[in-house]
Amino acid sequence: MIKTHSITKEFVVIDASKRATLETADAGLYGRLGANYAGFKACELISCHQFASDWDTWEIHPHGDEVVILLAGQVTFVLQLDGGETSVSLQEEGDYVVVPKDVWHTARTSTQSKLLFITPGEGTQNKGFDAIADETLA
């Protein structure tokens, strides 16, 4: 039987064979992704996150582009490109950004916002703001 699901409670993993598997959106999720999906190789994670303040880290996805779709609120994505920082503002429901492979990025907002992510998760890395500043100066 086919039933409906909530992206706020269950995320979707698309594996290398393009099969969709539901994963509960809980504290153990990211550990399960690495353990149950061969290090998340060639997988995508479709997830939904809500937040009302700036992210406190930068992230990068070395194995593909990430698509981020605004569902509510307003968010500015900051991308660390070779020529410096570039900002992309998502202002209206349905606006989206494609974050290129191998680009450090973070999000800024001061309003309650909800985003849908399609993320190539293999090898995802996170760094604090100080680490990015140090790399930029190098």
SULPEWO-V362164 format. One record per backbone hydrogen bond with DSSP energy under -0.5 kcal/mol. NH is the residue of the N-H (numbers start at 1). CO is the residue of the C=O. E is the energy in kcal/mol with one decimal. If there is no record, write none. Layout:
BEGIN
NH|CO|E ; NH|CO|E
END
This chain:
BEGIN
7|5|-0.5 ; 9|6|-1.6 ; 10|6|-2.8 ; 11|23|-2.9 ; 12|46|-2.4 ; 13|21|-3.0 ; 14|12|-0.5 ; 14|44|-2.6 ; 15|13|-0.7 ; 15|19|-2.3 ; 18|15|-2.4 ; 21|13|-2.4 ; 23|11|-2.5 ; 25|9|-2.9 ; 26|24|-1.7 ; 29|26|-1.7 ; 32|28|-2.1 ; 33|29|-2.2 ; 34|30|-1.4 ; 35|31|-1.9 ; 36|32|-3.4 ; 37|33|-1.1 ; 39|34|-2.3 ; 40|33|-0.5 ; 40|37|-1.3 ; 41|37|-0.6 ; 41|38|-1.2 ; 43|40|-1.8 ; 44|14|-2.3 ; 45|119|-2.7 ; 46|12|-3.2 ; 46|44|-0.5 ; 47|45|-0.6 ; 47|117|-2.2 ; 48|7|-0.6 ; 49|115|-2.2 ; 51|113|-2.1 ; 55|107|-2.6 ; 58|127|-3.4 ; 59|105|-2.4 ; 60|125|-1.9 ; 62|60|-0.5 ; 64|61|-0.9 ; 66|99|-2.5 ; 67|118|-2.1 ; 68|97|-2.5 ; 69|116|-2.9 ; 70|95|-3.2 ; 71|114|-3.1 ; 72|114|-1.6 ; 75|90|-1.9 ; 76|108|-2.7 ; 77|75|-0.5 ; 77|88|-3.2 ; 78|106|-2.5 ; 79|77|-0.5 ; 79|86|-3.2 ; 80|104|-2.9 ; 81|79|-1.0 ; 81|84|-2.3 ; 84|81|-2.1 ; 86|79|-2.4 ; 88|77|-2.7 ; 90|75|-3.6 ; 91|89|-0.7 ; 94|70|-3.1 ; 95|92|-2.8 ; 97|68|-2.2 ; 99|66|-3.1 ; 99|97|-0.7 ; 100|98|-0.7 ; 102|61|-2.1 ; 103|100|-1.2 ; 104|80|-0.6 ; 104|102|-0.5 ; 105|59|-2.2 ; 106|78|-1.8 ; 108|76|-2.6 ; 113|51|-2.9 ; 114|72|-2.3 ; 115|49|-2.6 ; 116|69|-2.8 ; 117|47|-3.4 ; 118|67|-2.5 ; 119|45|-2.8 ; 119|117|-0.5 ; 121|43|-0.6 ; 121|119|-1.3 ; 122|40|-0.6 ; 122|43|-0.5 ; 124|121|-2.2 ; 125|60|-2.0 ; 127|58|-2.2 ; 132|128|-1.3 ; 133|129|-2.1 ; 134|130|-2.3 ; 135|131|-2.0 ; 136|132|-2.5 ; 137|133|-1.8 ; 138|134|-1.1
END
